[in-house]
């Protein structure tokens, strides 16, 4: 969703394929959760020299055009609003123990290890691993995490409907992945790593080579 008008609250809602399927089956859309983000906000426009005083510091920011709603959390809602200690000077960031943000699985014997840790954050952290399409890979080790119950989501629908088998692994500290056998074409899997408490993000790309 996105606010399209800065003077009146107008909500622009775009349904996902799953949402459209619910409507086509005669169901109703009843949102129960929402998240807020500041994607597209340029804070360098904060203007302390405004002639209106402190009430006008954000005039340039609030008059910015808002981006349209995009139902893809790989490109939107990447910077969700969160609460941190008021003395925080640096935003938490996700780093990888092996430093690799791209992996290639050339055969079923190779594995890709994703081992994130949190930096600039005064506490322990677990992660959510958001896997865009789980069909080309096997999850060998979830690092103590669990697969989220994705009932009522695109995971219920076959890939031939052009809806990838999206899964989330919650509460883990690492992932170990391998390629499934019998792939007739190369596949790319995008994994977004999100700190459960810090909200910090990192992206990893897995290329799975055809092995049929």
N, CA, C and O of each residue as an XYZ file, in Angstrom:
848
protein
N       0.832     -1.190      0.000
C       0.000      0.000      0.000
C       0.872      1.247      0.000
O       2.046      1.185      0.365
N       0.302      2.387     -0.410
C       1.028      3.634     -0.375
C       0.081      4.802     -0.274
O      -1.033      4.755     -0.795
N       0.522      5.857      0.398
C      -0.262      7.082      0.458
C       0.075      7.925     -0.762
O       1.237      8.263     -0.985
N      -0.941      8.264     -1.554
C      -0.691      8.952     -2.821
C      -0.903     10.451     -2.739
O      -0.474     11.176     -3.637
N      -1.549     10.937     -1.697
C      -1.866     12.346     -1.589
C      -1.337     12.846     -0.254
O      -1.563     12.211      0.776
N      -0.635     13.978     -0.256
C      -0.043     14.479      0.972
C      -1.013     15.300      1.821
O      -0.720     15.584      2.982
N      -2.151     15.682      1.267
C      -3.115     16.498      2.003
C      -4.240     15.664      2.588
O      -4.698     15.927      3.700
N      -4.684     14.671      1.853
C      -5.717     13.770      2.360
C      -5.172     12.359      2.312
O      -4.350     12.033      1.456
N      -5.626     11.524      3.226
C      -5.117     10.157      3.292
C      -5.851      9.306      2.266
O      -7.025      8.979      2.440
N      -5.157      8.957      1.209
C      -5.709      8.085      0.172
C      -4.813      6.852      0.111
O      -3.607      6.965     -0.106
N      -5.392      5.707      0.299
C      -4.609      4.477      0.321
C      -4.712      3.790     -1.032
O      -5.807      3.493     -1.510
N      -3.570      3.544     -1.634
C      -3.500      2.823     -2.902
C      -3.126      1.381     -2.586
O      -1.997      1.110     -2.179
N      -4.048      0.468     -2.766
C      -3.801     -0.933     -2.427
C      -3.733     -1.763     -3.703
O      -4.626     -1.697     -4.547
N      -2.672     -2.541     -3.834
C      -2.517     -3.452     -4.963
C      -2.551     -4.874     -4.431
O      -1.776     -5.230     -3.543
N      -3.428     -5.668     -4.961
C      -3.544     -7.052     -4.512
C      -2.470     -7.922     -5.156
O      -2.115     -7.732     -6.319
N      -1.965     -8.867     -4.393
C      -1.055     -9.864     -4.948
C      -1.874    -10.870     -5.760
O      -3.103    -10.808     -5.777
N      -1.192    -11.783     -6.424
C      -1.896    -12.830     -7.169
C      -2.754    -13.669     -6.235
O      -3.853    -14.093     -6.592
N      -2.235    -13.902     -5.033
C      -3.023    -14.672     -4.074
C      -4.286    -13.904     -3.667
O      -5.361    -14.490     -3.542
N      -4.145    -12.580     -3.460
C      -5.308    -11.770     -3.109
C      -6.361    -11.766     -4.204
O      -7.560    -11.844     -3.936
N      -5.888    -11.673     -5.457
C      -6.844    -11.696     -6.576
C      -7.531    -13.048     -6.677
O      -8.700    -13.125     -7.055
N      -6.812    -14.115     -6.341
C      -7.416    -15.445     -6.376
C      -8.514    -15.566     -5.319
O      -9.567    -16.153     -5.567
N      -8.252    -14.999     -4.129
C      -9.271    -15.023     -3.075
C     -10.544    -14.334     -3.558
O     -11.647    -14.849     -3.373
N     -10.382    -13.152     -4.185
C     -11.559    -12.423     -4.676
C     -12.267    -13.192     -5.779
O     -13.496    -13.221     -5.830
N     -11.485    -13.821     -6.674
C     -12.110    -14.559     -7.770
C     -12.886    -15.774     -7.268
O     -13.819    -16.238     -7.922
N     -12.488    -16.287     -6.094
C     -13.205    -17.415     -5.495
C     -14.374    -16.971     -4.628
O     -15.024    -17.792     -3.981
N     -14.642    -15.654     -4.618
C     -15.761    -15.146     -3.833
C     -15.410    -14.812     -2.399
O     -16.300    -14.531     -1.595
N     -14.113    -14.836     -2.056
C     -13.698    -14.527     -0.696
C     -13.589    -13.033     -0.456
O     -13.802    -12.229     -1.364
N     -13.257    -12.671      0.771
C     -13.118    -11.270      1.142
C     -11.700    -11.005      1.633
O     -11.058    -11.878      2.218
N     -11.225     -9.798      1.388
C      -9.909     -9.392      1.857
C     -10.070     -8.719      3.219
O     -10.779     -7.720      3.341
N      -9.418     -9.261      4.230
C      -9.523     -8.714      5.586
C      -8.132     -8.591      6.196
O      -7.720     -9.469      6.953
N      -7.394     -7.515      5.883
C      -6.037     -7.355      6.430
C      -6.055     -7.340      7.958
O      -6.909     -6.704      8.576
N      -5.108     -8.044      8.549
C      -5.014     -8.079     10.013
C      -3.696     -7.513     10.515
O      -3.566     -7.235     11.707
N      -2.701     -7.332      9.622
C      -1.407     -6.801     10.016
C      -0.928     -5.801      8.963
O      -1.328     -5.867      7.800
N      -0.079     -4.890      9.382
C       0.513     -3.961      8.428
C       1.894     -3.563      8.943
O       2.207     -3.734     10.121
N       2.704     -3.036      8.046
C       4.029     -2.539      8.403
C       4.220     -1.176      7.764
O       3.610     -0.876      6.738
N       5.065     -0.350      8.370
C       5.364      0.973      7.855
C       6.837      1.043      7.468
O       7.691      0.451      8.128
N       7.120      1.758      6.410
C       8.510      1.929      6.004
C       8.710      3.345      5.489
O       7.747      4.065      5.227
N       9.968      3.734      5.348
C      10.264      5.070      4.814
C      11.046      4.974      3.511
O      11.887      5.824      3.220
N      10.763      3.928      2.725
C      11.361      3.825      1.389
C      11.039      5.095      0.593
O       9.914      5.593      0.635
N      12.011      5.599     -0.111
C      11.760      6.738     -0.988
C      11.843      8.087     -0.298
O      11.641      9.112     -0.949
N      12.138      8.124      1.016
C      12.246      9.393      1.724
C      13.700      9.859      1.711
O      14.600      9.110      2.089
N      13.924     11.087      1.278
C      15.271     11.661      1.225
C      15.446     12.586      2.427
O      14.991     13.730      2.406
N      16.105     12.089      3.476
C      16.239     12.869      4.702
C      17.255     14.009      4.565
O      17.362     14.850      5.457
N      17.992     14.041      3.467
C      18.898     15.167      3.263
C      18.119     16.456      2.986
O      18.696     17.543      2.998
N      16.817     16.338      2.738
C      15.976     17.513      2.493
C      15.492     18.160      3.790
O      14.798     19.176      3.752
N      15.855     17.576      4.947
C      15.519     18.178      6.237
C      16.157     19.570      6.294
O      17.380     19.688      6.221
N      15.347     20.619      6.423
C      15.809     21.987      6.217
C      15.694     22.807      7.504
O      14.626     23.331      7.818
N      16.796     22.914      8.244
C      16.792     23.675      9.492
C      16.818     25.189      9.279
O      16.674     25.958     10.229
N      17.003     25.607      8.032
C      17.012     27.046      7.748
C      15.656     27.540      7.248
O      15.549     28.646      6.717
N      14.630     26.723      7.419
C      13.293     27.100      6.959
C      12.836     28.391      7.630
O      13.025     28.574      8.832
N      12.233     29.286      6.846
C      11.728     30.549      7.394
C      10.519     30.331      8.288
O      10.107     31.243      9.005
N       9.948     29.140      8.255
C       8.790     28.828      9.096
C       9.198     28.328     10.478
O       8.345     28.019     11.310
N      10.509     28.250     10.718
C      10.962     27.726     11.996
C      10.927     26.212     12.016
O      10.890     25.571     10.966
N      10.938     25.640     13.216
C      11.020     24.183     13.342
C       9.834     23.466     12.717
O       9.948     22.309     12.310
N       8.699     24.143     12.639
C       7.518     23.503     12.037
C       7.676     23.315     10.538
O       6.913     22.575      9.917
N       8.669     23.986      9.955
C       8.858     23.877      8.512
C      10.079     23.089      8.106
O      10.405     23.011      6.922
N      10.770     22.495      9.089
C      11.975     21.734      8.769
C      11.693     20.619      7.756
O      12.540     20.297      6.922
N      10.487     20.033      7.840
C      10.195     18.868      6.994
C       9.332     19.217      5.790
O       8.776     18.324      5.150
N       9.212     20.508      5.472
C       8.324     20.906      4.364
C       8.689     20.220      3.052
O       7.816     19.730      2.336
N       9.999     20.189      2.737
C      10.421     19.576      1.483
C      10.130     18.079      1.480
O       9.761     17.511      0.451
N      10.298     17.449      2.633
C      10.084     15.996      2.716
C       8.609     15.657      2.556
O       8.258     14.748      1.804
N       7.744     16.383      3.258
C       6.310     16.066      3.212
C       5.681     16.419      1.871
O       4.593     15.938      1.550
N       6.358     17.258      1.080
C       5.810     17.606     -0.237
C       6.349     16.720     -1.347
O       6.000     16.902     -2.513
N       7.206     15.751     -0.990
C       7.732     14.835     -1.999
C       6.617     13.952     -2.546
O       5.724     13.554     -1.798
N       6.656     13.640     -3.838
C       5.675     12.672     -4.369
C       5.965     11.285     -3.808
O       7.124     10.894     -3.667
N       4.923     10.554     -3.495
C       5.086      9.219     -2.940
C       5.178      8.178     -4.047
O       4.510      8.290     -5.075
N       6.005      7.175     -3.830
C       6.091      6.092     -4.805
C       4.815      5.267     -4.769
O       4.167      5.142     -3.730
N       4.467      4.709     -5.915
C       3.281      3.870     -5.989
C       3.491      2.571     -5.224
O       4.622      2.137     -5.007
N       2.406      1.973     -4.830
C       2.472      0.684     -4.141
C       2.993     -0.384     -5.094
O       2.584     -0.452     -6.253
N       3.900     -1.215     -4.593
C       4.451     -2.329     -5.366
C       4.381     -3.576     -4.482
O       5.006     -3.600     -3.422
N       3.641     -4.607     -4.884
C       3.477     -5.792     -4.026
C       4.650     -6.760     -4.118
O       4.471     -7.937     -4.432
N       5.844     -6.262     -3.844
C       7.044     -7.096     -3.927
C       8.020     -6.617     -2.869
O       8.628     -5.558     -3.025
N       8.182     -7.389     -1.780
C       9.036     -6.927     -0.692
C      10.516     -7.068     -1.001
O      11.356     -6.769     -0.152
N      10.851     -7.525     -2.218
C      12.251     -7.509     -2.625
C      12.674     -6.118     -3.088
O      13.862     -5.796     -3.088
N      11.697     -5.291     -3.483
C      12.024     -3.954     -3.980
C      11.366     -2.850     -3.164
O      11.794     -1.698     -3.239
N      10.345     -3.170     -2.395
C       9.664     -2.174     -1.570
C       9.599     -2.671     -0.130
O       9.835     -3.847      0.144
N       9.278     -1.764      0.780
C       9.176     -2.078      2.208
C      10.467     -2.710      2.718
O      10.446     -3.599      3.569
N      11.577     -2.243      2.191
C      12.870     -2.801      2.609
C      13.416     -2.085      3.846
O      14.317     -2.595      4.511
N      12.880     -0.923      4.151
C      13.375     -0.155      5.287
C      12.213      0.141      6.238
O      11.730      1.268      6.348
N      11.797     -0.907      6.907
C      10.655     -0.787      7.813
C      11.028      0.033      9.043
O      12.169     -0.005      9.505
N      10.059      0.769      9.565
C      10.293      1.574     10.746
C      10.390      0.662     11.963
O       9.625     -0.295     12.092
N      11.317      0.956     12.842
C      11.534      0.134     14.025
C      11.975      1.011     15.175
O      12.321      2.178     14.986
N      11.961      0.443     16.373
C      12.367      1.164     17.574
C      13.744      0.691     18.022
O      13.988     -0.508     18.153
N      14.645      1.653     18.256
C      15.972      1.363     18.769
C      16.236      2.239     19.980
O      15.528      3.219     20.211
N      17.253      1.888     20.754
C      17.652      2.695     21.891
C      17.902      4.131     21.447
O      18.506      4.361     20.399
N      17.438      5.101     22.239
C      17.548      6.498     21.825
C      18.988      6.976     21.708
O      19.251      8.002     21.079
N      19.916      6.250     22.303
C      21.327      6.623     22.204
C      22.031      5.975     21.015
O      23.245      6.112     20.863
N      21.278      5.274     20.178
C      21.865      4.614     19.015
C      22.484      5.637     18.061
O      21.824      6.596     17.661
N      23.727      5.433     17.705
C      24.410      6.340     16.783
C      24.608      5.729     15.396
O      24.752      6.458     14.415
N      24.616      4.403     15.309
C      24.802      3.729     14.017
C      23.707      2.684     13.843
O      23.360      1.968     14.781
N      23.180      2.610     12.653
C      22.146      1.619     12.380
C      22.751      0.217     12.335
O      23.846      0.034     11.804
N      22.046     -0.778     12.890
C      22.535     -2.158     12.809
C      22.630     -2.610     11.350
O      21.811     -2.224     10.515
N      23.622     -3.419     11.062
C      23.769     -3.965      9.716
C      24.033     -5.467      9.810
O      24.610     -5.949     10.784
N      23.604     -6.188      8.790
C      23.859     -7.627      8.708
C      25.128     -7.844      7.896
O      25.273     -7.315      6.794
N      26.041     -8.626      8.455
C      27.238     -9.035      7.735
C      27.240    -10.553      7.618
O      26.521    -11.240      8.343
N      28.048    -11.068      6.706
C      28.145    -12.501      6.485
C      29.521    -12.989      6.905
O      30.537    -12.391      6.551
N      29.548    -14.083      7.665
C      30.805    -14.612      8.161
C      31.789    -14.930      7.060
O      32.988    -14.698      7.211
N      31.287    -15.468      5.931
C      32.183    -15.791      4.816
C      32.243    -14.664      3.787
O      32.979    -14.754      2.804
N      31.471    -13.609      4.013
C      31.519    -12.440      3.136
C      30.892    -12.617      1.777
O      30.952    -11.706      0.951
N      30.278    -13.785      1.515
C      29.760    -14.084      0.175
C      28.285    -13.709      0.052
O      27.448    -14.210      0.804
N      27.974    -12.843     -0.883
C      26.581    -12.500     -1.159
C      26.056    -13.203     -2.410
O      24.875    -13.088     -2.737
N      26.932    -13.935     -3.113
C      26.520    -14.706     -4.287
C      27.131    -16.101     -4.213
O      28.316    -16.263     -3.920
N      26.307    -17.094     -4.481
C      26.757    -18.482     -4.480
C      26.296    -19.140     -5.775
O      25.263    -18.767     -6.331
N      27.056    -20.113     -6.254
C      26.664    -20.914     -7.411
C      26.702    -22.385     -7.017
O      27.714    -22.878     -6.519
N      25.601    -23.073     -7.242
C      25.521    -24.517     -6.993
C      25.548    -25.220     -8.341
O      24.540    -25.274     -9.046
N      26.726    -25.766     -8.697
C      26.905    -26.373    -10.014
C      26.405    -27.805    -10.074
O      26.106    -28.310    -11.156
N      26.311    -28.472     -8.922
C      25.795    -29.836     -8.884
C      25.184    -30.078     -7.510
O      25.224    -29.210     -6.638
N      24.619    -31.264     -7.330
C      23.891    -31.556     -6.087
C      24.814    -31.842     -4.912
O      24.350    -31.964     -3.778
N      26.121    -31.952     -5.169
C      27.062    -32.234     -4.084
C      27.569    -30.955     -3.412
O      28.060    -31.001     -2.284
N      27.452    -29.835     -4.088
C      27.912    -28.573     -3.518
C      26.879    -28.029     -2.542
O      25.686    -28.307     -2.665
N      27.348    -27.252     -1.571
C      26.435    -26.578     -0.644
C      26.803    -25.100     -0.563
O      27.951    -24.711     -0.781
N      25.806    -24.297     -0.247
C      26.010    -22.869      0.005
C      25.671    -22.611      1.462
O      24.592    -22.979      1.928
N      26.585    -21.982      2.179
C      26.380    -21.674      3.592
C      26.190    -20.172      3.752
O      27.028    -19.375      3.331
N      25.081    -19.805      4.363
C      24.763    -18.400      4.625
C      24.819    -18.212      6.131
O      23.976    -18.735      6.860
N      25.815    -17.461      6.598
C      26.081    -17.352      8.032
C      26.097    -15.890      8.491
O      27.171    -15.323      8.697
N      24.937    -15.282      8.651
C      24.885    -13.860      9.001
C      25.179    -13.602     10.479
O      24.996    -14.467     11.335
N      25.631    -12.405     10.736
C      25.714    -11.914     12.113
C      25.407    -10.414     12.090
O      25.490     -9.766     11.047
N      25.056     -9.883     13.245
C      24.647     -8.488     13.318
C      25.798     -7.644     13.836
O      26.493     -8.039     14.772
N      25.999     -6.491     13.231
C      27.053     -5.570     13.648
C      26.405     -4.238     14.026
O      25.332     -3.897     13.528
N      27.068     -3.490     14.909
C      26.574     -2.198     15.384
C      25.239     -2.332     16.103
O      24.345     -1.499     15.955
N      25.127     -3.392     16.879
C      23.873     -3.654     17.586
C      24.219     -4.295     18.927
O      24.933     -5.296     18.976
N      23.718     -3.724     19.995
C      24.087     -4.195     21.325
C      23.209     -5.295     21.845
O      22.535     -5.117     22.860
N      23.196     -6.415     21.188
C      22.381     -7.536     21.640
C      22.504     -8.709     20.712
O      23.029     -8.599     19.604
N      22.008     -9.843     21.182
C      22.007    -11.032     20.328
C      20.898    -10.913     19.293
O      19.951    -10.147     19.465
N      21.026    -11.667     18.234
C      20.077    -11.542     17.136
C      19.847    -12.879     16.454
O      20.774    -13.665     16.260
N      18.595    -13.120     16.094
C      18.229    -14.222     15.206
C      17.668    -13.616     13.933
O      17.403    -12.416     13.867
N      17.489    -14.451     12.926
C      17.179    -13.912     11.613
C      15.966    -14.583     10.979
O      15.605    -15.714     11.303
N      15.352    -13.840     10.063
C      14.333    -14.377      9.168
C      14.973    -14.495      7.792
O      15.493    -13.515      7.259
N      14.935    -15.683      7.225
C      15.460    -15.906      5.878
C      14.267    -16.001      4.927
O      13.485    -16.948      5.005
N      14.129    -15.030      4.039
C      13.012    -14.983      3.096
C      13.500    -15.510      1.746
O      14.270    -14.849      1.049
N      13.042    -16.703      1.392
C      13.528    -17.388      0.195
C      12.488    -17.234     -0.915
O      11.361    -17.715     -0.794
N      12.880    -16.558     -1.995
C      11.921    -16.183     -3.036
C      11.308    -17.384     -3.738
O      10.126    -17.367     -4.081
N      12.107    -18.432     -3.954
C      11.610    -19.620     -4.658
C      12.406    -20.821     -4.149
O      13.599    -20.948     -4.427
N      11.752    -21.678     -3.420
C      12.456    -22.798     -2.792
C      12.508    -24.048     -3.664
O      13.101    -25.049     -3.261
N      11.902    -24.014     -4.847
C      11.832    -25.230     -5.668
C      13.185    -25.741     -6.157
O      13.340    -26.955     -6.293
N      14.207    -24.859     -6.438
C      15.472    -25.406     -6.949
C      16.445    -25.842     -5.859
O      17.530    -26.334     -6.172
N      16.084    -25.674     -4.586
C      17.057    -25.921     -3.530
C      16.508    -26.848     -2.446
O      15.298    -26.957     -2.244
N      17.426    -27.501     -1.766
C      17.123    -28.236     -0.542
C      17.719    -27.469      0.630
O      18.867    -27.027      0.575
N      16.939    -27.315      1.682
C      17.455    -26.689      2.897
C      17.982    -27.809      3.786
O      17.207    -28.552      4.388
N      19.297    -27.924      3.864
C      19.926    -29.008      4.622
C      19.931    -28.704      6.113
O      19.688    -29.582      6.941
N      20.213    -27.442      6.444
C      20.301    -27.048      7.843
C      19.711    -25.650      7.995
O      20.076    -24.738      7.254
N      18.800    -25.478      8.952
C      18.129    -24.200      9.156
C      18.708    -23.422     10.326
O      18.163    -22.381     10.693
N      19.799    -23.895     10.924
C      20.445    -23.158     11.998
C      19.550    -22.877     13.176
O      19.646    -21.819     13.799
N      18.668    -23.828     13.490
C      17.772    -23.645     14.623
C      16.474    -22.938     14.291
O      15.629    -22.749     15.166
N      16.305    -22.548     13.041
C      15.076    -21.866     12.649
C      13.967    -22.829     12.297
O      14.184    -24.039     12.228
N      12.795    -22.305     12.077
C      11.627    -23.099     11.688
C      10.963    -22.463     10.473
O      10.998    -21.244     10.307
N      10.364    -23.282      9.635
C       9.652    -22.780      8.458
C       8.322    -22.186      8.909
O       7.560    -22.827      9.634
N       8.054    -20.974      8.482
C       6.817    -20.295      8.856
C       5.634    -21.007      8.225
O       5.739    -21.499      7.101
N       4.508    -21.071      8.930
C       3.264    -21.589      8.368
C       2.797    -20.614      7.295
O       2.329    -19.518      7.604
N       2.926    -21.016      6.040
C       2.592    -20.127      4.937
C       1.215    -20.417      4.357
O       0.965    -20.116      3.189
N       0.322    -20.992      5.145
C      -1.028    -21.270      4.657
C      -1.690    -19.956      4.253
O      -1.537    -18.931      4.916
N      -2.427    -20.016      3.150
C      -3.058    -18.810      2.644
C      -2.099    -17.892      1.923
O      -2.365    -16.697      1.793
N      -0.979    -18.434      1.449
C       0.002    -17.625      0.746
C       0.354    -18.316     -0.573
O      -0.120    -19.423     -0.828
N       1.184    -17.677     -1.423
C       1.514    -18.283     -2.714
C       2.154    -19.653     -2.631
O       2.214    -20.365     -3.633
N       2.641    -20.044     -1.441
C       3.272    -21.355     -1.342
C       2.289    -22.483     -1.637
O       2.694    -23.606     -1.939
N       0.973    -22.173     -1.547
C      -0.052    -23.189     -1.783
C      -0.292    -23.458     -3.262
O      -0.998    -24.403     -3.613
N       0.286    -22.641     -4.128
C      -0.061    -22.747     -5.543
C       1.127    -23.216     -6.360
O       2.262    -22.842     -6.067
N       0.889    -24.021     -7.371
C       1.976    -24.621     -8.148
C       2.726    -23.602     -8.990
O       2.203    -22.542     -9.335
N       3.971    -23.955     -9.313
C       4.832    -23.020    -10.037
C       4.324    -22.724    -11.439
O       4.657    -21.687    -12.012
N       3.509    -23.640    -12.005
C       3.023    -23.378    -13.355
C       2.044    -22.205    -13.395
O       1.716    -21.709    -14.473
N       1.577    -21.760    -12.231
C       0.746    -20.555    -12.198
C       1.606    -19.310    -12.079
O       1.101    -18.212    -11.845
N       2.910    -19.491    -12.241
C       3.870    -18.379    -12.194
C       3.927    -17.743    -10.811
O       4.233    -16.557    -10.685
N       3.636    -18.517     -9.783
C       3.767    -18.048     -8.407
C       4.859    -18.884     -7.762
O       4.630    -20.060     -7.482
N       6.042    -18.323     -7.516
C       7.128    -19.117     -6.950
C       6.810    -19.627     -5.565
O       5.999    -19.043     -4.847
N       7.450    -20.716     -5.193
C       7.223    -21.328     -3.886
C       8.045    -20.581     -2.848
O       9.190    -20.928     -2.559
N       7.433    -19.558     -2.304
C       8.087    -18.667     -1.347
C       7.984    -19.264      0.052
O       6.915    -19.712      0.467
N       9.108    -19.268      0.780
C       9.078    -19.715      2.165
C       9.884    -18.750      3.026
O      10.739    -18.017      2.530
N       9.597    -18.767      4.312
C      10.389    -18.016      5.281
C      10.855    -18.970      6.360
O      10.090    -19.808      6.837
N      12.109    -18.838      6.741
C      12.661    -19.610      7.857
C      12.967    -18.612      8.971
O      13.781    -17.704      8.802
N      12.305    -18.794     10.103
C      12.320    -17.796     11.171
C      13.103    -18.305     12.378
O      12.964    -19.460     12.781
N      13.927    -17.429     12.948
C      14.587    -17.722     14.205
C      15.895    -18.462     14.079
O      16.438    -18.917     15.086
N      16.421    -18.600     12.873
C      17.685    -19.309     12.678
C      18.877    -18.372     12.711
O      18.723    -17.151     12.689
N      20.068    -18.955     12.765
C      21.275    -18.144     12.709
C      22.143    -18.470     11.498
O      23.184    -17.845     11.295
N      21.720    -19.451     10.688
C      22.460    -19.778      9.469
C      21.603    -20.668      8.590
O      20.587    -21.207      9.027
N      22.032    -20.814      7.340
C      21.386    -21.726      6.399
C      22.457    -22.507      5.648
O      23.527    -21.983      5.341
N      22.151    -23.760      5.361
C      22.980    -24.544      4.444
C      22.072    -25.105      3.370
O      21.081    -25.770      3.672
N      22.408    -24.838      2.114
C      21.544    -25.176      0.994
C      22.290    -26.023     -0.027
O      23.508    -25.917     -0.173
N      21.538    -26.866     -0.732
C      22.076    -27.607     -1.864
C      21.064    -27.560     -2.998
O      19.915    -27.162     -2.809
N      21.511    -27.975     -4.186
C      20.635    -27.970     -5.356
C      19.810    -29.244     -5.407
O      20.288    -30.315     -5.034
N      18.576    -29.131     -5.868
C      17.780    -30.329     -6.126
C      18.269    -30.945     -7.432
O      18.861    -30.253     -8.260
N      18.033    -32.203     -7.617
C      18.454    -32.873     -8.842
C      17.372    -32.764     -9.909
O      16.199    -32.556     -9.600
N      17.776    -32.906    -11.158
C      16.819    -32.924    -12.260
C      16.450    -31.573    -12.812
O      15.475    -31.469    -13.557
N      17.198    -30.515    -12.475
C      16.892    -29.190    -13.020
C      17.262    -29.140    -14.499
O      18.376    -29.499    -14.877
N      16.339    -28.700    -15.319
C      16.577    -28.632    -16.768
C      17.019    -27.247    -17.217
O      17.405    -27.073    -18.373
N      16.973    -26.273    -16.341
C      17.425    -24.923    -16.678
C      17.984    -24.260    -15.429
O      17.676    -24.661    -14.307
N      18.807    -23.245    -15.637
C      19.368    -22.526    -14.498
C      18.276    -21.775    -13.740
O      17.324    -21.271    -14.335
N      18.429    -21.711    -12.439
C      17.469    -21.000    -11.600
C      18.220    -20.025    -10.704
O      19.364    -20.268    -10.320
N      17.560    -18.919    -10.380
C      18.121    -17.941     -9.450
C      17.202    -17.801     -8.249
O      15.998    -17.593     -8.395
N      17.774    -17.916     -7.074
C      17.023    -17.807     -5.827
C      17.535    -16.587     -5.069
O      18.732    -16.471     -4.806
N      16.632    -15.685     -4.720
C      16.981    -14.508     -3.932
C      16.589    -14.753     -2.479
O      15.469    -15.172     -2.189
N      17.515    -14.489     -1.580
C      17.253    -14.668     -0.159
C      17.479    -13.340      0.550
O      18.565    -12.766      0.482
N      16.449    -12.862      1.226
C      16.567    -11.659      2.032
C      16.717    -12.071      3.486
O      15.905    -12.833      4.011
N      17.759    -11.565      4.136
C      18.030    -11.873      5.540
C      17.626    -10.650      6.359
O      18.098     -9.541      6.106
N      16.762    -10.856      7.330
C      16.274     -9.747      8.149
C      16.483    -10.060      9.623
O      16.075    -11.119     10.100
N      17.122     -9.134     10.348
C      17.270     -9.279     11.786
C      15.921     -9.185     12.473
O      15.174     -8.239     12.221
N      15.587    -10.137     13.333
C      14.259    -10.167     13.938
C      14.034     -9.012     14.900
O      12.903     -8.548     15.039
N      15.070     -8.538     15.562
C      14.933     -7.432     16.509
C      15.440     -6.119     15.940
O      14.864     -5.062     16.198
N      16.509     -6.182     15.171
C      17.134     -4.961     14.668
C      16.497     -4.446     13.388
O      16.559     -3.250     13.100
N      15.878     -5.349     12.606
C      15.315     -4.952     11.316
C      16.350     -4.787     10.225
O      16.004     -4.420      9.102
N      17.622     -5.049     10.528
C      18.681     -4.908      9.518
C      18.492     -5.934      8.405
O      17.996     -7.036      8.637
N      18.897     -5.552      7.182
C      18.652     -6.381      6.007
C      19.942     -6.691      5.245
O      20.899     -5.917      5.255
N      19.928     -7.829      4.599
C      21.018     -8.236      3.700
C      20.414     -9.150      2.643
O      19.503     -9.925      2.936
N      20.919     -9.062      1.413
C      20.425     -9.910      0.325
C      21.531    -10.845     -0.153
O      22.699    -10.466     -0.236
N      21.134    -12.067     -0.463
C      22.048    -13.061     -0.999
C      21.393    -13.684     -2.237
O      20.180    -13.892     -2.266
N      22.195    -13.975     -3.244
C      21.684    -14.592     -4.473
C      22.330    -15.964     -4.678
O      23.551    -16.112     -4.614
N      21.478    -16.961     -4.927
C      21.942    -18.316     -5.201
C      21.634    -18.648     -6.664
O      20.480    -18.575     -7.084
N      22.648    -19.007     -7.432
C      22.444    -19.454     -8.805
C      22.558    -20.983     -8.815
O      23.583    -21.548     -8.432
N      21.490    -21.628     -9.257
C      21.473    -23.091     -9.317
C      21.571    -23.514    -10.770
O      20.687    -23.211    -11.572
N      22.636    -24.208    -11.108
C      22.907    -24.584    -12.495
C      22.141    -25.841    -12.857
O      22.001    -26.751    -12.040
N      21.642    -25.888    -14.092
C      20.916    -27.067    -14.577
C      21.764    -28.316    -14.408
O      22.954    -28.321    -14.722
N      21.130    -29.389    -13.903
C      21.907    -30.598    -13.628
C      21.202    -31.873    -14.085
O      21.579    -32.970    -13.675
N      20.182    -31.736    -14.931
C      19.438    -32.917    -15.378
C      20.326    -33.796    -16.236
O      19.885    -34.842    -16.711
